Amino acid sequence: MIDEDEPNIVTSGKSQRVIVDGFPFSIEIYRLETDKTWTLEVVDHEGTSHVWDDQFLSDKDARNEALKAIEEDGALAFMRGDNVIPFKRPE
């Protein structure tokens, strides 16, 4: 059942896939239709999601931040295990 009161998610046209150091990354930029700021998420080749805590005033700012972070830190910085918080498995 779809809740009519839930706002829609708007995906930016600035979302894109990039290859860095031979590894594919998906840059996802989105917001709720009721929000003014954008959320940035980078998904690595293993499907691990990296979501920025900061919100962005424009989708262009979010995209530029993602490209800058990937370029400066390199692909391996996103794939090392020490920056990922694992979900607890149900007991």
N, CA, C and O atoms as a CHARMM CRD file, in Angstrom:
* protein
*
  364
    1    1 MET  N      0.83900  -1.18000   0.00000 PROA 1      0.00000
    2    1 MET  CA     0.00000   0.00000   0.00000 PROA 1      0.00000
    3    1 MET  C      0.88100   1.23900   0.00000 PROA 1      0.00000
    4    1 MET  O      1.81200   1.34600   0.79800 PROA 1      0.00000
    5    2 ILE  N      0.59200   2.15900  -0.87900 PROA 2      0.00000
    6    2 ILE  CA     1.36800   3.39200  -0.99400 PROA 2      0.00000
    7    2 ILE  C      0.73700   4.44700  -0.09900 PROA 2      0.00000
    8    2 ILE  O     -0.47000   4.68400  -0.14000 PROA 2      0.00000
    9    3 ASP  N      1.57800   5.06900   0.70700 PROA 3      0.00000
   10    3 ASP  CA     1.11600   6.14000   1.58400 PROA 3      0.00000
   11    3 ASP  C      1.11300   7.44300   0.79500 PROA 3      0.00000
   12    3 ASP  O      2.16900   7.93600   0.40000 PROA 3      0.00000
   13    4 GLU  N     -0.05700   7.99300   0.56800 PROA 4      0.00000
   14    4 GLU  CA    -0.20000   9.21100  -0.22800 PROA 4      0.00000
   15    4 GLU  C      0.45100  10.42200   0.43800 PROA 4      0.00000
   16    4 GLU  O      0.74300  11.40800  -0.23900 PROA 4      0.00000
   17    5 ASP  N      0.68500  10.36700   1.75700 PROA 5      0.00000
   18    5 ASP  CA     1.24400  11.50200   2.47300 PROA 5      0.00000
   19    5 ASP  C      2.76900  11.54700   2.41500 PROA 5      0.00000
   20    5 ASP  O      3.37100  12.55400   2.78800 PROA 5      0.00000
   21    6 GLU  N      3.39000  10.48000   1.95700 PROA 6      0.00000
   22    6 GLU  CA     4.84800  10.44200   1.87700 PROA 6      0.00000
   23    6 GLU  C      5.31800  11.27000   0.68200 PROA 6      0.00000
   24    6 GLU  O      4.79100  11.10600  -0.41900 PROA 6      0.00000
   25    7 PRO  N      6.30000  12.15900   0.87500 PROA 7      0.00000
   26    7 PRO  CA     6.80100  12.93800  -0.26100 PROA 7      0.00000
   27    7 PRO  C      7.59000  12.05000  -1.22600 PROA 7      0.00000
   28    7 PRO  O      8.17800  11.04800  -0.81800 PROA 7      0.00000
   29    8 ASN  N      7.59900  12.41300  -2.46800 PROA 8      0.00000
   30    8 ASN  CA     8.35300  11.68100  -3.48000 PROA 8      0.00000
   31    8 ASN  C      9.83600  12.00700  -3.36600 PROA 8      0.00000
   32    8 ASN  O     10.21100  13.06900  -2.87000 PROA 8      0.00000
   33    9 ILE  N     10.67500  11.08400  -3.83000 PROA 9      0.00000
   34    9 ILE  CA    12.11500  11.31600  -3.88700 PROA 9      0.00000
   35    9 ILE  C     12.44400  11.84300  -5.27600 PROA 9      0.00000
   36    9 ILE  O     12.04100  11.26800  -6.28700 PROA 9      0.00000
   37   10 VAL  N     13.17900  12.94100  -5.30800 PROA 10     0.00000
   38   10 VAL  CA    13.61400  13.54400  -6.56200 PROA 10     0.00000
   39   10 VAL  C     15.07100  13.14900  -6.76300 PROA 10     0.00000
   40   10 VAL  O     15.91600  13.42100  -5.91100 PROA 10     0.00000
   41   11 THR  N     15.36300  12.50800  -7.89100 PROA 11     0.00000
   42   11 THR  CA    16.73500  12.13100  -8.22500 PROA 11     0.00000
   43   11 THR  C     17.29000  13.16700  -9.19500 PROA 11     0.00000
   44   11 THR  O     16.65300  13.50600 -10.19300 PROA 11     0.00000
   45   12 SER  N     18.47300  13.65700  -8.89000 PROA 12     0.00000
   46   12 SER  CA    19.10000  14.68200  -9.71300 PROA 12     0.00000
   47   12 SER  C     19.60600  14.10800 -11.02900 PROA 12     0.00000
   48   12 SER  O     20.06000  12.96600 -11.09800 PROA 12     0.00000
   49   13 GLY  N     19.51900  14.91700 -12.05600 PROA 13     0.00000
   50   13 GLY  CA    20.12700  14.57500 -13.33600 PROA 13     0.00000
   51   13 GLY  C     21.64600  14.60800 -13.27700 PROA 13     0.00000
   52   13 GLY  O     22.31700  14.17200 -14.21200 PROA 13     0.00000
   53   14 LYS  N     22.19300  15.12800 -12.17400 PROA 14     0.00000
   54   14 LYS  CA    23.64200  15.16700 -11.99500 PROA 14     0.00000
   55   14 LYS  C     24.17500  13.86300 -11.41200 PROA 14     0.00000
   56   14 LYS  O     25.39000  13.69000 -11.31200 PROA 14     0.00000
   57   15 SER  N     23.29700  12.94800 -11.02600 PROA 15     0.00000
   58   15 SER  CA    23.73000  11.61300 -10.59400 PROA 15     0.00000
   59   15 SER  C     24.41500  10.94900 -11.78300 PROA 15     0.00000
   60   15 SER  O     24.00000  11.12800 -12.92800 PROA 15     0.00000
   61   16 GLN  N     25.45400  10.19000 -11.50800 PROA 16     0.00000
   62   16 GLN  CA    26.19300   9.57400 -12.60700 PROA 16     0.00000
   63   16 GLN  C     27.03000   8.40100 -12.13100 PROA 16     0.00000
   64   16 GLN  O     27.23400   8.20300 -10.93300 PROA 16     0.00000
   65   17 ARG  N     27.50700   7.63100 -13.09300 PROA 17     0.00000
   66   17 ARG  CA    28.45300   6.54600 -12.81400 PROA 17     0.00000
   67   17 ARG  C     29.81700   6.99500 -13.31100 PROA 17     0.00000
   68   17 ARG  O     29.93600   7.59100 -14.38100 PROA 17     0.00000
   69   18 VAL  N     30.85400   6.69900 -12.51600 PROA 18     0.00000
   70   18 VAL  CA    32.22400   7.03700 -12.89800 PROA 18     0.00000
   71   18 VAL  C     33.10900   5.83200 -12.65100 PROA 18     0.00000
   72   18 VAL  O     32.79000   4.97100 -11.83100 PROA 18     0.00000
   73   19 ILE  N     34.21900   5.77600 -13.36300 PROA 19     0.00000
   74   19 ILE  CA    35.23100   4.74400 -13.16100 PROA 19     0.00000
   75   19 ILE  C     36.46100   5.43600 -12.59100 PROA 19     0.00000
   76   19 ILE  O     36.98200   6.37900 -13.18700 PROA 19     0.00000
   77   20 VAL  N     36.92700   4.96200 -11.42900 PROA 20     0.00000
   78   20 VAL  CA    38.11000   5.52500 -10.78400 PROA 20     0.00000
   79   20 VAL  C     39.05000   4.37200 -10.44200 PROA 20     0.00000
   80   20 VAL  O     38.65600   3.40800  -9.78600 PROA 20     0.00000
   81   21 ASP  N     40.29000   4.48600 -10.89400 PROA 21     0.00000
   82   21 ASP  CA    41.28900   3.43900 -10.65700 PROA 21     0.00000
   83   21 ASP  C     40.76000   2.07400 -11.10300 PROA 21     0.00000
   84   21 ASP  O     41.09600   1.04900 -10.50800 PROA 21     0.00000
   85   22 GLY  N     39.93900   2.06400 -12.14300 PROA 22     0.00000
   86   22 GLY  CA    39.39900   0.80900 -12.67000 PROA 22     0.00000
   87   22 GLY  C     38.16900   0.29200 -11.95300 PROA 22     0.00000
   88   22 GLY  O     37.65500  -0.76800 -12.31000 PROA 22     0.00000
   89   23 PHE  N     37.68300   1.00900 -10.95200 PROA 23     0.00000
   90   23 PHE  CA    36.51000   0.57700 -10.18300 PROA 23     0.00000
   91   23 PHE  C     35.31600   1.48400 -10.48500 PROA 23     0.00000
   92   23 PHE  O     35.46000   2.70600 -10.52100 PROA 23     0.00000
   93   24 PRO  N     34.14100   0.89400 -10.70300 PROA 24     0.00000
   94   24 PRO  CA    32.95100   1.71300 -10.95900 PROA 24     0.00000
   95   24 PRO  C     32.35400   2.24800  -9.65600 PROA 24     0.00000
   96   24 PRO  O     32.31100   1.55300  -8.64000 PROA 24     0.00000
   97   25 PHE  N     31.90300   3.48300  -9.71100 PROA 25     0.00000
   98   25 PHE  CA    31.20400   4.12000  -8.60000 PROA 25     0.00000
   99   25 PHE  C     29.93500   4.74300  -9.13900 PROA 25     0.00000
  100   25 PHE  O     29.89500   5.23800 -10.26600 PROA 25     0.00000
  101   26 SER  N     28.90900   4.71300  -8.32500 PROA 26     0.00000
  102   26 SER  CA    27.65600   5.37900  -8.65900 PROA 26     0.00000
  103   26 SER  C     27.49800   6.57000  -7.72300 PROA 26     0.00000
  104   26 SER  O     27.47600   6.41300  -6.50200 PROA 26     0.00000
  105   27 ILE  N     27.38900   7.75900  -8.30400 PROA 27     0.00000
  106   27 ILE  CA    27.15800   8.98300  -7.53300 PROA 27     0.00000
  107   27 ILE  C     25.65500   9.24500  -7.57500 PROA 27     0.00000
  108   27 ILE  O     25.09400   9.54400  -8.62900 PROA 27     0.00000
  109   28 GLU  N     25.02200   9.12800  -6.42600 PROA 28     0.00000
  110   28 GLU  CA    23.57000   9.31200  -6.32900 PROA 28     0.00000
  111   28 GLU  C     23.29000  10.60300  -5.57300 PROA 28     0.00000
  112   28 GLU  O     23.77400  10.80100  -4.45900 PROA 28     0.00000
  113   29 ILE  N     22.50700  11.47400  -6.18600 PROA 29     0.00000
  114   29 ILE  CA    22.15300  12.75800  -5.58100 PROA 29     0.00000
  115   29 ILE  C     20.63100  12.83500  -5.58900 PROA 29     0.00000
  116   29 ILE  O     19.99700  12.71100  -6.63700 PROA 29     0.00000
  117   30 TYR  N     20.05500  13.04000  -4.41300 PROA 30     0.00000
  118   30 TYR  CA    18.59400  13.03500  -4.33100 PROA 30     0.00000
  119   30 TYR  C     18.11600  13.89000  -3.16100 PROA 30     0.00000
  120   30 TYR  O     18.89500  14.27800  -2.29000 PROA 30     0.00000
  121   31 ARG  N     16.80800  14.17200  -3.16600 PROA 31     0.00000
  122   31 ARG  CA    16.18600  14.91500  -2.07900 PROA 31     0.00000
  123   31 ARG  C     14.70800  14.55500  -2.05500 PROA 31     0.00000
  124   31 ARG  O     14.16700  14.05000  -3.03800 PROA 31     0.00000
  125   32 LEU  N     14.07100  14.81500  -0.94400 PROA 32     0.00000
  126   32 LEU  CA    12.62300  14.70300  -0.89100 PROA 32     0.00000
  127   32 LEU  C     12.04400  15.90300  -1.62400 PROA 32     0.00000
  128   32 LEU  O     12.62300  16.98800  -1.58600 PROA 32     0.00000
  129   33 GLU  N     10.91400  15.72500  -2.28600 PROA 33     0.00000
  130   33 GLU  CA    10.35000  16.82600  -3.05600 PROA 33     0.00000
  131   33 GLU  C     10.00200  18.02700  -2.18600 PROA 33     0.00000
  132   33 GLU  O      9.87300  19.14100  -2.69200 PROA 33     0.00000
  133   34 THR  N      9.85100  17.81300  -0.89400 PROA 34     0.00000
  134   34 THR  CA     9.52900  18.90500   0.02300 PROA 34     0.00000
  135   34 THR  C     10.76900  19.59500   0.57700 PROA 34     0.00000
  136   34 THR  O     10.65500  20.62600   1.24000 PROA 34     0.00000
  137   35 ASP  N     11.95700  19.04000   0.31400 PROA 35     0.00000
  138   35 ASP  CA    13.20900  19.60200   0.82300 PROA 35     0.00000
  139   35 ASP  C     13.85800  20.51700  -0.20500 PROA 35     0.00000
  140   35 ASP  O     13.59300  20.42500  -1.40300 PROA 35     0.00000
  141   36 LYS  N     14.70400  21.39300   0.28900 PROA 36     0.00000
  142   36 LYS  CA    15.46300  22.29500  -0.58500 PROA 36     0.00000
  143   36 LYS  C     16.90500  21.81500  -0.76500 PROA 36     0.00000
  144   36 LYS  O     17.56500  22.19500  -1.73200 PROA 36     0.00000
  145   37 THR  N     17.39900  20.98100   0.16000 PROA 37     0.00000
  146   37 THR  CA    18.79200  20.53900   0.10600 PROA 37     0.00000
  147   37 THR  C     18.88100  19.11900  -0.43600 PROA 37     0.00000
  148   37 THR  O     17.92200  18.34700  -0.40300 PROA 37     0.00000
  149   38 TRP  N     20.08200  18.80600  -0.93900 PROA 38     0.00000
  150   38 TRP  CA    20.33900  17.52800  -1.60100 PROA 38     0.00000
  151   38 TRP  C     21.19800  16.62000  -0.72700 PROA 38     0.00000
  152   38 TRP  O     22.05900  17.08600   0.01900 PROA 38     0.00000
  153   39 THR  N     20.94800  15.32100  -0.83300 PROA 39     0.00000
  154   39 THR  CA    21.73800  14.29400  -0.15900 PROA 39     0.00000
  155   39 THR  C     22.68200  13.67200  -1.17500 PROA 39     0.00000
  156   39 THR  O     22.31800  13.45800  -2.33100 PROA 39     0.00000
  157   40 LEU  N     23.90600  13.38300  -0.72800 PROA 40     0.00000
  158   40 LEU  CA    24.91600  12.77000  -1.59100 PROA 40     0.00000
  159   40 LEU  C     25.24000  11.37700  -1.08200 PROA 40     0.00000
  160   40 LEU  O     25.49800  11.17500   0.10500 PROA 40     0.00000
  161   41 GLU  N     25.22100  10.42200  -2.00000 PROA 41     0.00000
  162   41 GLU  CA    25.56200   9.03500  -1.69100 PROA 41     0.00000
  163   41 GLU  C     26.46000   8.52100  -2.80000 PROA 41     0.00000
  164   41 GLU  O     26.16000   8.70100  -3.98000 PROA 41     0.00000
  165   42 VAL  N     27.56400   7.88000  -2.42500 PROA 42     0.00000
  166   42 VAL  CA    28.43700   7.21900  -3.38800 PROA 42     0.00000
  167   42 VAL  C     28.38900   5.72500  -3.07100 PROA 42     0.00000
  168   42 VAL  O     28.59200   5.31100  -1.93000 PROA 42     0.00000
  169   43 VAL  N     28.11700   4.93300  -4.09500 PROA 43     0.00000
  170   43 VAL  CA    28.03500   3.48500  -3.93900 PROA 43     0.00000
  171   43 VAL  C     29.20300   2.86700  -4.69200 PROA 43     0.00000
  172   43 VAL  O     29.39000   3.12900  -5.88000 PROA 43     0.00000
  173   44 ASP  N     29.99700   2.04000  -3.99500 PROA 44     0.00000
  174   44 ASP  CA    31.15800   1.43400  -4.63900 PROA 44     0.00000
  175   44 ASP  C     30.76700   0.17000  -5.40100 PROA 44     0.00000
  176   44 ASP  O     29.59700  -0.21400  -5.42900 PROA 44     0.00000
  177   45 HSD  N     31.75600  -0.47000  -6.01600 PROA 45     0.00000
  178   45 HSD  CA    31.49500  -1.62900  -6.88000 PROA 45     0.00000
  179   45 HSD  C     30.94900  -2.84400  -6.13100 PROA 45     0.00000
  180   45 HSD  O     30.41400  -3.76500  -6.74800 PROA 45     0.00000
  181   46 GLU  N     31.08300  -2.84900  -4.80800 PROA 46     0.00000
  182   46 GLU  CA    30.54900  -3.96100  -4.01500 PROA 46     0.00000
  183   46 GLU  C     29.16800  -3.63300  -3.45300 PROA 46     0.00000
  184   46 GLU  O     28.58800  -4.43300  -2.71800 PROA 46     0.00000
  185   47 GLY  N     28.64400  -2.45800  -3.79800 PROA 47     0.00000
  186   47 GLY  CA    27.32300  -2.07000  -3.33000 PROA 47     0.00000
  187   47 GLY  C     27.32500  -1.38800  -1.97000 PROA 47     0.00000
  188   47 GLY  O     26.26700  -1.16700  -1.38100 PROA 47     0.00000
  189   48 THR  N     28.52400  -1.05000  -1.46200 PROA 48     0.00000
  190   48 THR  CA    28.61300  -0.36100  -0.17800 PROA 48     0.00000
  191   48 THR  C     28.28400   1.11100  -0.37600 PROA 48     0.00000
  192   48 THR  O     28.83800   1.77200  -1.25500 PROA 48     0.00000
  193   49 SER  N     27.39000   1.60700   0.44100 PROA 49     0.00000
  194   49 SER  CA    26.90900   2.97900   0.34700 PROA 49     0.00000
  195   49 SER  C     27.67300   3.88200   1.30200 PROA 49     0.00000
  196   49 SER  O     27.89100   3.53600   2.46400 PROA 49     0.00000
  197   50 HSD  N     28.07300   5.03400   0.80200 PROA 50     0.00000
  198   50 HSD  CA    28.74900   6.05800   1.59500 PROA 50     0.00000
  199   50 HSD  C     27.91100   7.32600   1.47900 PROA 50     0.00000
  200   50 HSD  O     27.88200   7.95900   0.42300 PROA 50     0.00000
  201   51 VAL  N     27.22800   7.69900   2.56400 PROA 51     0.00000
  202   51 VAL  CA    26.33500   8.85100   2.54400 PROA 51     0.00000
  203   51 VAL  C     26.96700   9.98900   3.34100 PROA 51     0.00000
  204   51 VAL  O     27.41000   9.79400   4.47300 PROA 51     0.00000
  205   52 TRP  N     27.00500  11.16100   2.74900 PROA 52     0.00000
  206   52 TRP  CA    27.55100  12.34200   3.41800 PROA 52     0.00000
  207   52 TRP  C     26.58300  12.79900   4.49800 PROA 52     0.00000
  208   52 TRP  O     25.36700  12.76100   4.30700 PROA 52     0.00000
  209   53 ASP  N     27.12600  13.23300   5.63800 PROA 53     0.00000
  210   53 ASP  CA    26.29700  13.80800   6.69500 PROA 53     0.00000
  211   53 ASP  C     25.77000  15.18200   6.29100 PROA 53     0.00000
  212   53 ASP  O     24.64200  15.55100   6.61800 PROA 53     0.00000
  213   54 ASP  N     26.60200  15.92800   5.57800 PROA 54     0.00000
  214   54 ASP  CA    26.22400  17.28100   5.15900 PROA 54     0.00000
  215   54 ASP  C     25.21800  17.23000   4.02700 PROA 54     0.00000
  216   54 ASP  O     25.25100  16.33100   3.18700 PROA 54     0.00000
  217   55 GLN  N     24.33300  18.19400   4.01700 PROA 55     0.00000
  218   55 GLN  CA    23.39100  18.38600   2.91900 PROA 55     0.00000
  219   55 GLN  C     23.96500  19.47600   2.00400 PROA 55     0.00000
  220   55 GLN  O     24.79000  20.28100   2.43700 PROA 55     0.00000
  221   56 PHE  N     23.53200  19.49900   0.75700 PROA 56     0.00000
  222   56 PHE  CA    24.07000  20.43400  -0.21800 PROA 56     0.00000
  223   56 PHE  C     22.96600  21.33700  -0.75900 PROA 56     0.00000
  224   56 PHE  O     21.84000  20.89300  -0.98400 PROA 56     0.00000
  225   57 LEU  N     23.30500  22.61700  -0.96400 PROA 57     0.00000
  226   57 LEU  CA    22.32200  23.58100  -1.44800 PROA 57     0.00000
  227   57 LEU  C     21.93700  23.33000  -2.90000 PROA 57     0.00000
  228   57 LEU  O     20.83400  23.67600  -3.32300 PROA 57     0.00000
  229   58 SER  N     22.84900  22.72600  -3.66500 PROA 58     0.00000
  230   58 SER  CA    22.54200  22.41600  -5.06300 PROA 58     0.00000
  231   58 SER  C     23.04600  21.01900  -5.40300 PROA 58     0.00000
  232   58 SER  O     23.96700  20.50400  -4.76900 PROA 58     0.00000
  233   59 ASP  N     22.43300  20.42000  -6.40800 PROA 59     0.00000
  234   59 ASP  CA    22.88000  19.10700  -6.85100 PROA 59     0.00000
  235   59 ASP  C     24.26000  19.20400  -7.50100 PROA 59     0.00000
  236   59 ASP  O     25.03100  18.24600  -7.46400 PROA 59     0.00000
  237   60 LYS  N     24.56900  20.34300  -8.08800 PROA 60     0.00000
  238   60 LYS  CA    25.89900  20.55300  -8.67100 PROA 60     0.00000
  239   60 LYS  C     26.96500  20.53600  -7.57900 PROA 60     0.00000
  240   60 LYS  O     28.02200  19.93100  -7.75900 PROA 60     0.00000
  241   61 ASP  N     26.69900  21.19400  -6.44200 PROA 61     0.00000
  242   61 ASP  CA    27.64100  21.18900  -5.32100 PROA 61     0.00000
  243   61 ASP  C     27.86700  19.75800  -4.82300 PROA 61     0.00000
  244   61 ASP  O     28.99700  19.37500  -4.51900 PROA 61     0.00000
  245   62 ALA  N     26.80600  18.98400  -4.74100 PROA 62     0.00000
  246   62 ALA  CA    26.91500  17.59900  -4.27500 PROA 62     0.00000
  247   62 ALA  C     27.77100  16.78100  -5.23800 PROA 62     0.00000
  248   62 ALA  O     28.66500  16.05200  -4.80900 PROA 62     0.00000
  249   63 ARG  N     27.50100  16.89900  -6.54000 PROA 63     0.00000
  250   63 ARG  CA    28.27800  16.16200  -7.53200 PROA 63     0.00000
  251   63 ARG  C     29.75200  16.54800  -7.47100 PROA 63     0.00000
  252   63 ARG  O     30.62800  15.68500  -7.51500 PROA 63     0.00000
  253   64 ASN  N     30.02100  17.85500  -7.36800 PROA 64     0.00000
  254   64 ASN  CA    31.41400  18.31300  -7.31800 PROA 64     0.00000
  255   64 ASN  C     32.13300  17.78100  -6.08400 PROA 64     0.00000
  256   64 ASN  O     33.31000  17.42700  -6.15700 PROA 64     0.00000
  257   65 GLU  N     31.43700  17.72200  -4.95600 PROA 65     0.00000
  258   65 GLU  CA    32.02800  17.18000  -3.72000 PROA 65     0.00000
  259   65 GLU  C     32.36000  15.69700  -3.89000 PROA 65     0.00000
  260   65 GLU  O     33.41900  15.24700  -3.45200 PROA 65     0.00000
  261   66 ALA  N     31.47500  14.94300  -4.51400 PROA 66     0.00000
  262   66 ALA  CA    31.72600  13.51700  -4.73200 PROA 66     0.00000
  263   66 ALA  C     32.93900  13.30900  -5.62800 PROA 66     0.00000
  264   66 ALA  O     33.81600  12.50400  -5.31700 PROA 66     0.00000
  265   67 LEU  N     32.98600  14.03300  -6.73500 PROA 67     0.00000
  266   67 LEU  CA    34.11600  13.89300  -7.65600 PROA 67     0.00000
  267   67 LEU  C     35.42000  14.30300  -6.99400 PROA 67     0.00000
  268   67 LEU  O     36.45100  13.66200  -7.20100 PROA 67     0.00000
  269   68 LYS  N     35.38500  15.35600  -6.20500 PROA 68     0.00000
  270   68 LYS  CA    36.57600  15.82900  -5.48800 PROA 68     0.00000
  271   68 LYS  C     37.04900  14.76800  -4.49300 PROA 68     0.00000
  272   68 LYS  O     38.24000  14.46400  -4.42500 PROA 68     0.00000
  273   69 ALA  N     36.11800  14.20600  -3.72600 PROA 69     0.00000
  274   69 ALA  CA    36.48000  13.20200  -2.72200 PROA 69     0.00000
  275   69 ALA  C     37.05600  11.94900  -3.37700 PROA 69     0.00000
  276   69 ALA  O     38.04700  11.39900  -2.89500 PROA 69     0.00000
  277   70 ILE  N     36.45500  11.50200  -4.45400 PROA 70     0.00000
  278   70 ILE  CA    36.95400  10.30100  -5.14200 PROA 70     0.00000
  279   70 ILE  C     38.31800  10.57700  -5.74500 PROA 70     0.00000
  280   70 ILE  O     39.21100   9.73300  -5.66900 PROA 70     0.00000
  281   71 GLU  N     38.49000  11.74800  -6.34500 PROA 71     0.00000
  282   71 GLU  CA    39.76900  12.09700  -6.96700 PROA 71     0.00000
  283   71 GLU  C     40.87200  12.24600  -5.92700 PROA 71     0.00000
  284   71 GLU  O     41.97400  11.72900  -6.11200 PROA 71     0.00000
  285   72 GLU  N     40.58100  12.95500  -4.82400 PROA 72     0.00000
  286   72 GLU  CA    41.60500  13.20800  -3.80800 PROA 72     0.00000
  287   72 GLU  C     41.93200  11.95000  -2.99400 PROA 72     0.00000
  288   72 GLU  O     43.09900  11.67800  -2.70900 PROA 72     0.00000
  289   73 ASP  N     40.90900  11.19400  -2.62400 PROA 73     0.00000
  290   73 ASP  CA    41.11700  10.04300  -1.74700 PROA 73     0.00000
  291   73 ASP  C     41.38700   8.75500  -2.51000 PROA 73     0.00000
  292   73 ASP  O     41.94300   7.80900  -1.95100 PROA 73     0.00000
  293   74 GLY  N     41.00400   8.70900  -3.76600 PROA 74     0.00000
  294   74 GLY  CA    41.19000   7.51400  -4.57200 PROA 74     0.00000
  295   74 GLY  C     40.12600   6.46800  -4.28200 PROA 74     0.00000
  296   74 GLY  O     39.44300   6.52000  -3.26000 PROA 74     0.00000
  297   75 ALA  N     40.00200   5.53700  -5.18200 PROA 75     0.00000
  298   75 ALA  CA    38.97100   4.50200  -5.08100 PROA 75     0.00000
  299   75 ALA  C     39.13700   3.65600  -3.83000 PROA 75     0.00000
  300   75 ALA  O     38.14800   3.29800  -3.19000 PROA 75     0.00000
  301   76 LEU  N     40.36700   3.33400  -3.47500 PROA 76     0.00000
  302   76 LEU  CA    40.59300   2.43500  -2.34100 PROA 76     0.00000
  303   76 LEU  C     40.14700   3.02900  -1.01700 PROA 76     0.00000
  304   76 LEU  O     39.81400   2.28600  -0.09400 PROA 76     0.00000
  305   77 ALA  N     40.13100   4.35400  -0.90100 PROA 77     0.00000
  306   77 ALA  CA    39.68100   4.98500   0.33800 PROA 77     0.00000
  307   77 ALA  C     38.21300   4.67300   0.60700 PROA 77     0.00000
  308   77 ALA  O     37.79800   4.57700   1.76200 PROA 77     0.00000
  309   78 PHE  N     37.43500   4.51700  -0.44500 PROA 78     0.00000
  310   78 PHE  CA    36.02700   4.18300  -0.27800 PROA 78     0.00000
  311   78 PHE  C     35.81900   2.70700  -0.00900 PROA 78     0.00000
  312   78 PHE  O     34.76200   2.30900   0.48000 PROA 78     0.00000
  313   79 MET  N     36.81200   1.89100  -0.32100 PROA 79     0.00000
  314   79 MET  CA    36.63900   0.44900  -0.21400 PROA 79     0.00000
  315   79 MET  C     37.30800  -0.16700   1.00900 PROA 79     0.00000
  316   79 MET  O     37.14100  -1.36100   1.25900 PROA 79     0.00000
  317   80 ARG  N     38.04900   0.60700   1.76200 PROA 80     0.00000
  318   80 ARG  CA    38.66700   0.03200   2.95400 PROA 80     0.00000
  319   80 ARG  C     37.60300  -0.13500   4.03300 PROA 80     0.00000
  320   80 ARG  O     36.65600   0.64800   4.10800 PROA 80     0.00000
  321   81 GLY  N     37.76100  -1.13900   4.85200 PROA 81     0.00000
  322   81 GLY  CA    36.72300  -1.51000   5.79500 PROA 81     0.00000
  323   81 GLY  C     36.59500  -0.63300   7.01900 PROA 81     0.00000
  324   81 GLY  O     35.59300  -0.73900   7.72700 PROA 81     0.00000
  325   82 ASP  N     37.56300   0.23300   7.30800 PROA 82     0.00000
  326   82 ASP  CA    37.51400   0.97300   8.57000 PROA 82     0.00000
  327   82 ASP  C     36.56900   2.17100   8.54300 PROA 82     0.00000
  328   82 ASP  O     36.35400   2.80100   9.57900 PROA 82     0.00000
  329   83 ASN  N     36.00800   2.49600   7.39500 PROA 83     0.00000
  330   83 ASN  CA    35.08000   3.62400   7.35300 PROA 83     0.00000
  331   83 ASN  C     33.63800   3.16900   7.13400 PROA 83     0.00000
  332   83 ASN  O     32.76600   3.98300   6.83100 PROA 83     0.00000
  333   84 VAL  N     33.39200   1.88400   7.28700 PROA 84     0.00000
  334   84 VAL  CA    32.05800   1.33300   7.08900 PROA 84     0.00000
  335   84 VAL  C     31.53000   0.83300   8.42400 PROA 84     0.00000
  336   84 VAL  O     32.22500   0.11400   9.14200 PROA 84     0.00000
  337   85 ILE  N     30.31200   1.20900   8.75500 PROA 85     0.00000
  338   85 ILE  CA    29.68900   0.73900   9.98400 PROA 85     0.00000
  339   85 ILE  C     28.74000  -0.39400   9.60200 PROA 85     0.00000
  340   85 ILE  O     27.73700  -0.15700   8.92800 PROA 85     0.00000
  341   86 PRO  N     29.04200  -1.61900  10.02200 PROA 86     0.00000
  342   86 PRO  CA    28.19200  -2.74200   9.63200 PROA 86     0.00000
  343   86 PRO  C     26.84100  -2.69900  10.34300 PROA 86     0.00000
  344   86 PRO  O     26.74100  -2.25700  11.48700 PROA 86     0.00000
  345   87 PHE  N     25.81900  -3.16000   9.65400 PROA 87     0.00000
  346   87 PHE  CA    24.49700  -3.27400  10.26500 PROA 87     0.00000
  347   87 PHE  C     24.50100  -4.48900  11.18300 PROA 87     0.00000
  348   87 PHE  O     25.11400  -5.51200  10.87800 PROA 87     0.00000
  349   88 LYS  N     23.81100  -4.36100  12.30800 PROA 88     0.00000
  350   88 LYS  CA    23.67800  -5.50800  13.21300 PROA 88     0.00000
  351   88 LYS  C     22.74000  -6.51200  12.58700 PROA 88     0.00000
  352   88 LYS  O     21.69700  -6.15800  12.03800 PROA 88     0.00000
  353   89 ARG  N     23.12600  -7.77000  12.67600 PROA 89     0.00000
  354   89 ARG  CA    22.28800  -8.83500  12.14100 PROA 89     0.00000
  355   89 ARG  C     21.26100  -9.21200  13.19700 PROA 89     0.00000
  356   89 ARG  O     21.58000  -9.26700  14.38500 PROA 89     0.00000
  357   90 PRO  N     20.03100  -9.47200  12.77000 PROA 90     0.00000
  358   90 PRO  CA    19.01700  -9.88300  13.74300 PROA 90     0.00000
  359   90 PRO  C     19.41000 -11.19800  14.40800 PROA 90     0.00000
  360   90 PRO  O     19.97200 -12.09000  13.77400 PROA 90     0.00000
  361   91 GLU  N     19.10600 -11.29500  15.67400 PROA 91     0.00000
  362   91 GLU  CA    19.47000 -12.51600  16.41000 PROA 91     0.00000
  363   91 GLU  C     18.37600 -13.53500  16.34800 PROA 91     0.00000
  364   91 GLU  O     18.51100 -14.62100  16.91100 PROA 91     0.00000
